[in-house]
Amino acid sequence: MRVAEAIKLDTKTERELRSLAKGRRVEARVQQRATVILLAAQGWQNKDIAIEVKLDRRQVALWRRRFLDGGLASLLHDAERSGRVPNVTSAVESCILATTLYEQPVSAAQWSTRSLASHLGLSATTIRRVWQRNGVQPHLSDGLDG
């Protein structure tokens, strides 16, 4: 049977953890993590801590390890995640902006999200997001002159 590494706390760290665990203005997940470490410091096993704080024992082991590696600061933030790969590349965004700003639609005074989307083969939502991100508002411009 594997035994989790013991956690020893100095008085300052223990005081800060208790403050986090009981604080009224502390995020619930940070309170939960602080409670995990306090119970681990009292010698509780991961499975017992997991039952007490309503987590999976693997999550308890994860937070115990993160605390041992990074100290109190590691409990305050989630680990970085890779996130989703953006659908709109900078080249596509440049094409949307160039078309919006420098080309005029055949049958209208300015581009709408739908007309530009159908012209470029993209979704209207993609066009809207690119416009918002770059502060482009074709309906408020006077056209190509400025």
PyRosetta script that sets phi, psi and omega in degrees:
from pyrosetta import init, pose_from_sequence

init()
pose = pose_from_sequence("MRVAEAIKLDTKTERELRSLAKGRRVEARVQQRATVILLAAQGWQNKDIAIEVKLDRRQVALWRRRFLDGGLASLLHDAERSGRVPNVTSAVESCILATTLYEQPVSAAQWSTRSLASHLGLSATTIRRVWQRNGVQPHLSDGLDG")
pose.set_psi(1, 134.2)
pose.set_omega(1, 179.1)
pose.set_phi(2, -82.0)
pose.set_psi(2, 139.6)
pose.set_omega(2, 179.4)
pose.set_phi(3, -114.2)
pose.set_psi(3, 131.8)
pose.set_omega(3, -179.9)
pose.set_phi(4, -68.6)
pose.set_psi(4, 147.8)
pose.set_omega(4, 179.4)
pose.set_phi(5, -66.2)
pose.set_psi(5, 137.5)
pose.set_omega(5, -178.5)
pose.set_phi(6, -70.0)
pose.set_psi(6, 149.2)
pose.set_omega(6, 178.4)
pose.set_phi(7, -114.6)
pose.set_psi(7, 125.6)
pose.set_omega(7, 176.4)
pose.set_phi(8, -109.7)
pose.set_psi(8, 130.4)
pose.set_omega(8, -178.8)
pose.set_phi(9, -115.4)
pose.set_psi(9, 137.9)
pose.set_omega(9, 170.6)
pose.set_phi(10, -82.9)
pose.set_psi(10, 168.7)
pose.set_omega(10, -173.7)
pose.set_phi(11, -64.0)
pose.set_psi(11, -36.8)
pose.set_omega(11, -179.7)
pose.set_phi(12, -65.3)
pose.set_psi(12, -47.1)
pose.set_omega(12, -179.6)
pose.set_phi(13, -64.5)
pose.set_psi(13, -41.2)
pose.set_omega(13, 179.9)
pose.set_phi(14, -63.4)
pose.set_psi(14, -40.9)
pose.set_omega(14, 178.6)
pose.set_phi(15, -62.6)
pose.set_psi(15, -43.5)
pose.set_omega(15, 179.4)
pose.set_phi(16, -65.6)
pose.set_psi(16, -39.8)
pose.set_omega(16, 177.9)
pose.set_phi(17, -64.8)
pose.set_psi(17, -41.3)
pose.set_omega(17, 177.9)
pose.set_phi(18, -63.6)
pose.set_psi(18, -38.7)
pose.set_omega(18, 177.7)
pose.set_phi(19, -63.4)
pose.set_psi(19, -42.3)
pose.set_omega(19, 177.9)
pose.set_phi(20, -67.2)
pose.set_psi(20, -39.8)
pose.set_omega(20, -176.6)
pose.set_phi(21, -68.7)
pose.set_psi(21, -29.1)
pose.set_omega(21, -176.3)
pose.set_phi(22, -111.0)
pose.set_psi(22, -4.1)
pose.set_omega(22, -175.5)
pose.set_phi(23, -64.2)
pose.set_psi(23, 139.9)
pose.set_omega(23, -179.3)
pose.set_phi(24, -78.4)
pose.set_psi(24, -25.7)
pose.set_omega(24, -176.9)
pose.set_phi(25, -107.0)
pose.set_psi(25, 25.7)
pose.set_omega(25, -179.6)
pose.set_phi(26, -106.6)
pose.set_psi(26, 139.1)
pose.set_omega(26, 178.5)
pose.set_phi(27, -56.9)
pose.set_psi(27, 144.5)
pose.set_omega(27, -177.9)
pose.set_phi(28, -58.9)
pose.set_psi(28, -38.6)
pose.set_omega(28, -178.2)
pose.set_phi(29, -69.3)
pose.set_psi(29, -33.0)
pose.set_omega(29, 177.1)
pose.set_phi(30, -70.8)
pose.set_psi(30, -39.4)
pose.set_omega(30, 175.6)
pose.set_phi(31, -58.7)
pose.set_psi(31, -43.8)
pose.set_omega(31, -179.1)
pose.set_phi(32, -63.1)
pose.set_psi(32, -43.2)
pose.set_omega(32, 179.9)
pose.set_phi(33, -64.6)
pose.set_psi(33, -42.4)
pose.set_omega(33, 178.8)
pose.set_phi(34, -62.8)
pose.set_psi(34, -40.8)
pose.set_omega(34, 178.0)
pose.set_phi(35, -62.9)
pose.set_psi(35, -40.5)
pose.set_omega(35, 177.4)
pose.set_phi(36, -56.8)
pose.set_psi(36, -47.5)
pose.set_omega(36, -177.0)
pose.set_phi(37, -68.7)
pose.set_psi(37, -39.9)
pose.set_omega(37, 178.4)
pose.set_phi(38, -62.0)
pose.set_psi(38, -43.5)
pose.set_omega(38, 178.6)
pose.set_phi(39, -67.3)
pose.set_psi(39, -38.2)
pose.set_omega(39, 178.0)
pose.set_phi(40, -63.9)
pose.set_psi(40, -37.3)
pose.set_omega(40, 179.2)
pose.set_phi(41, -68.0)
pose.set_psi(41, -24.5)
pose.set_omega(41, 176.9)
pose.set_phi(42, -82.1)
pose.set_psi(42, -2.8)
pose.set_omega(42, 176.8)
pose.set_phi(43, 96.7)
pose.set_psi(43, 8.5)
pose.set_omega(43, 179.0)
pose.set_phi(44, -67.3)
pose.set_psi(44, 150.1)
pose.set_omega(44, 175.0)
pose.set_phi(45, -82.9)
pose.set_psi(45, 155.5)
pose.set_omega(45, -177.8)
pose.set_phi(46, -56.7)
pose.set_psi(46, -40.5)
pose.set_omega(46, -177.4)
pose.set_phi(47, -66.0)
pose.set_psi(47, -36.1)
pose.set_omega(47, 178.6)
pose.set_phi(48, -72.3)
pose.set_psi(48, -39.1)
pose.set_omega(48, 176.7)
pose.set_phi(49, -62.6)
pose.set_psi(49, -42.3)
pose.set_omega(49, -178.6)
pose.set_phi(50, -59.1)
pose.set_psi(50, -41.9)
pose.set_omega(50, 178.7)
pose.set_phi(51, -66.4)
pose.set_psi(51, -43.1)
pose.set_omega(51, -177.4)
pose.set_phi(52, -63.5)
pose.set_psi(52, -44.0)
pose.set_omega(52, -175.0)
pose.set_phi(53, -100.9)
pose.set_psi(53, 5.6)
pose.set_omega(53, 177.1)
pose.set_phi(54, 60.5)
pose.set_psi(54, 51.0)
pose.set_omega(54, 174.0)
pose.set_phi(55, -126.4)
pose.set_psi(55, 167.9)
pose.set_omega(55, 171.1)
pose.set_phi(56, -78.4)
pose.set_psi(56, 148.2)
pose.set_omega(56, -177.7)
pose.set_phi(57, -63.2)
pose.set_psi(57, -26.5)
pose.set_omega(57, 176.8)
pose.set_phi(58, -68.2)
pose.set_psi(58, -35.7)
pose.set_omega(58, 176.2)
pose.set_phi(59, -67.4)
pose.set_psi(59, -38.8)
pose.set_omega(59, 176.7)
pose.set_phi(60, -60.8)
pose.set_psi(60, -45.8)
pose.set_omega(60, 178.8)
pose.set_phi(61, -62.2)
pose.set_psi(61, -38.8)
pose.set_omega(61, 178.7)
pose.set_phi(62, -61.4)
pose.set_psi(62, -48.0)
pose.set_omega(62, -177.8)
pose.set_phi(63, -70.9)
pose.set_psi(63, -31.7)
pose.set_omega(63, 175.2)
pose.set_phi(64, -63.5)
pose.set_psi(64, -46.1)
pose.set_omega(64, 179.9)
pose.set_phi(65, -64.2)
pose.set_psi(65, -44.3)
pose.set_omega(65, 179.7)
pose.set_phi(66, -62.6)
pose.set_psi(66, -38.4)
pose.set_omega(66, 178.1)
pose.set_phi(67, -65.4)
pose.set_psi(67, -43.1)
pose.set_omega(67, 179.2)
pose.set_phi(68, -63.7)
pose.set_psi(68, -35.5)
pose.set_omega(68, -179.1)
pose.set_phi(69, -80.5)
pose.set_psi(69, -39.3)
pose.set_omega(69, -170.8)
pose.set_phi(70, -120.6)
pose.set_psi(70, -1.4)
pose.set_omega(70, 179.4)
pose.set_phi(71, 73.9)
pose.set_psi(71, -163.1)
pose.set_omega(71, -175.1)
pose.set_phi(72, -60.4)
pose.set_psi(72, -37.6)
pose.set_omega(72, -178.5)
pose.set_phi(73, -60.6)
pose.set_psi(73, -30.1)
pose.set_omega(73, -178.0)
pose.set_phi(74, -69.2)
pose.set_psi(74, -19.9)
pose.set_omega(74, 179.0)
pose.set_phi(75, -81.0)
pose.set_psi(75, -19.5)
pose.set_omega(75, -173.2)
pose.set_phi(76, -81.6)
pose.set_psi(76, -19.5)
pose.set_omega(76, -175.6)
pose.set_phi(77, -133.0)
pose.set_psi(77, 146.6)
pose.set_omega(77, 173.4)
pose.set_phi(78, -74.6)
pose.set_psi(78, 157.4)
pose.set_omega(78, 177.0)
pose.set_phi(79, -69.9)
pose.set_psi(79, 152.4)
pose.set_omega(79, 177.3)
pose.set_phi(80, -64.3)
pose.set_psi(80, 143.9)
pose.set_omega(80, 176.9)
pose.set_phi(81, -122.3)
pose.set_psi(81, 154.7)
pose.set_omega(81, -176.0)
pose.set_phi(82, -68.6)
pose.set_psi(82, -37.6)
pose.set_omega(82, -179.3)
pose.set_phi(83, 78.7)
pose.set_psi(83, 174.7)
pose.set_omega(83, -178.1)
pose.set_phi(84, -79.3)
pose.set_psi(84, 144.7)
pose.set_omega(84, 176.2)
pose.set_phi(85, -72.4)
pose.set_psi(85, 130.2)
pose.set_omega(85, -178.4)
pose.set_phi(86, -63.2)
pose.set_psi(86, 138.8)
pose.set_omega(86, 178.7)
pose.set_phi(87, -75.5)
pose.set_psi(87, -34.5)
pose.set_omega(87, -175.6)
pose.set_phi(88, -97.0)
pose.set_psi(88, 110.8)
pose.set_omega(88, 177.9)
pose.set_phi(89, -78.1)
pose.set_psi(89, 167.9)
pose.set_omega(89, 179.0)
pose.set_phi(90, -63.8)
pose.set_psi(90, -31.6)
pose.set_omega(90, 178.5)
pose.set_phi(91, -66.3)
pose.set_psi(91, -43.2)
pose.set_omega(91, 179.0)
pose.set_phi(92, -65.8)
pose.set_psi(92, -42.1)
pose.set_omega(92, 178.9)
pose.set_phi(93, -61.9)
pose.set_psi(93, -42.7)
pose.set_omega(93, 177.7)
pose.set_phi(94, -61.4)
pose.set_psi(94, -40.7)
pose.set_omega(94, 178.7)
pose.set_phi(95, -63.7)
pose.set_psi(95, -43.1)
pose.set_omega(95, 178.8)
pose.set_phi(96, -61.3)
pose.set_psi(96, -46.8)
pose.set_omega(96, -178.1)
pose.set_phi(97, -66.9)
pose.set_psi(97, -42.0)
pose.set_omega(97, 179.5)
pose.set_phi(98, -63.3)
pose.set_psi(98, -44.5)
pose.set_omega(98, 179.6)
pose.set_phi(99, -64.1)
pose.set_psi(99, -42.7)
pose.set_omega(99, -179.7)
pose.set_phi(100, -61.8)
pose.set_psi(100, -46.0)
pose.set_omega(100, -171.6)
pose.set_phi(101, -85.8)
pose.set_psi(101, -28.7)
pose.set_omega(101, -170.4)
pose.set_phi(102, -118.4)
pose.set_psi(102, -4.6)
pose.set_omega(102, 177.0)
pose.set_phi(103, -120.9)
pose.set_psi(103, 148.1)
pose.set_omega(103, 178.2)
pose.set_phi(104, -111.0)
pose.set_psi(104, 138.0)
pose.set_omega(104, 178.5)
pose.set_phi(105, -66.0)
pose.set_psi(105, 154.8)
pose.set_omega(105, -176.3)
pose.set_phi(106, -66.5)
pose.set_psi(106, -41.7)
pose.set_omega(106, -170.1)
pose.set_phi(107, -112.3)
pose.set_psi(107, 18.7)
pose.set_omega(107, -178.3)
pose.set_phi(108, -152.2)
pose.set_psi(108, 168.6)
pose.set_omega(108, -179.7)
pose.set_phi(109, -77.6)
pose.set_psi(109, -35.3)
pose.set_omega(109, 177.4)
pose.set_phi(110, -145.9)
pose.set_psi(110, 168.3)
pose.set_omega(110, -179.3)
pose.set_phi(111, -75.4)
pose.set_psi(111, 142.4)
pose.set_omega(111, 165.8)
pose.set_phi(112, -104.7)
pose.set_psi(112, 165.0)
pose.set_omega(112, 179.3)
pose.set_phi(113, -59.7)
pose.set_psi(113, -40.0)
pose.set_omega(113, -178.2)
pose.set_phi(114, -70.1)
pose.set_psi(114, -42.0)
pose.set_omega(114, -178.3)
pose.set_phi(115, -67.8)
pose.set_psi(115, -40.8)
pose.set_omega(115, 178.3)
pose.set_phi(116, -67.9)
pose.set_psi(116, -37.1)
pose.set_omega(116, 178.4)
pose.set_phi(117, -62.2)
pose.set_psi(117, -45.1)
pose.set_omega(117, -179.6)
pose.set_phi(118, -69.6)
pose.set_psi(118, -33.9)
pose.set_omega(118, 177.9)
pose.set_phi(119, -65.2)
pose.set_psi(119, -40.4)
pose.set_omega(119, -177.0)
pose.set_phi(120, -95.8)
pose.set_psi(120, -7.6)
pose.set_omega(120, -179.7)
pose.set_phi(121, 75.7)
pose.set_psi(121, 31.6)
pose.set_omega(121, 178.4)
pose.set_phi(122, -118.9)
pose.set_psi(122, 179.9)
pose.set_omega(122, 176.9)
pose.set_phi(123, -89.9)
pose.set_psi(123, 153.3)
pose.set_omega(123, 178.2)
pose.set_phi(124, -63.1)
pose.set_psi(124, -33.1)
pose.set_omega(124, 178.5)
pose.set_phi(125, -64.2)
pose.set_psi(125, -41.2)
pose.set_omega(125, 177.5)
pose.set_phi(126, -61.3)
pose.set_psi(126, -44.6)
pose.set_omega(126, 178.9)
pose.set_phi(127, -60.8)
pose.set_psi(127, -47.0)
pose.set_omega(127, -179.1)
pose.set_phi(128, -59.8)
pose.set_psi(128, -43.6)
pose.set_omega(128, -179.2)
pose.set_phi(129, -64.6)
pose.set_psi(129, -41.5)
pose.set_omega(129, 178.6)
pose.set_phi(130, -65.1)
pose.set_psi(130, -43.6)
pose.set_omega(130, 178.1)
pose.set_phi(131, -60.6)
pose.set_psi(131, -45.5)
pose.set_omega(131, -179.5)
pose.set_phi(132, -63.1)
pose.set_psi(132, -44.6)
pose.set_omega(132, -178.4)
pose.set_phi(133, -60.8)
pose.set_psi(133, -31.7)
pose.set_omega(133, -176.1)
pose.set_phi(134, -106.2)
pose.set_psi(134, 4.8)
pose.set_omega(134, 177.6)
pose.set_phi(135, 67.9)
pose.set_psi(135, 27.9)
pose.set_omega(135, -179.8)
pose.set_phi(136, -89.3)
pose.set_psi(136, 130.0)
pose.set_omega(136, 177.9)
pose.set_phi(137, -135.1)
pose.set_psi(137, 83.5)
pose.set_omega(137, -175.0)
pose.set_phi(138, -58.9)
pose.set_psi(138, -31.0)
pose.set_omega(138, -178.7)
pose.set_phi(139, -70.5)
pose.set_psi(139, -15.3)
pose.set_omega(139, 179.2)
pose.set_phi(140, -100.9)
pose.set_psi(140, -8.5)
pose.set_omega(140, -179.5)
pose.set_phi(141, -86.6)
pose.set_psi(141, 158.3)
pose.set_omega(141, -179.9)
pose.set_phi(142, -88.0)
pose.set_psi(142, 11.2)
pose.set_omega(142, -177.0)
pose.set_phi(143, 107.2)
pose.set_psi(143, -156.7)
pose.set_omega(143, -176.0)
pose.set_phi(144, -75.2)
pose.set_psi(144, -18.1)
pose.set_omega(144, -177.2)
pose.set_phi(145, -73.1)
pose.set_psi(145, -27.7)
pose.set_omega(145, 177.7)
pose.set_phi(146, 141.3)
pose.dump_pdb("model.pdb")
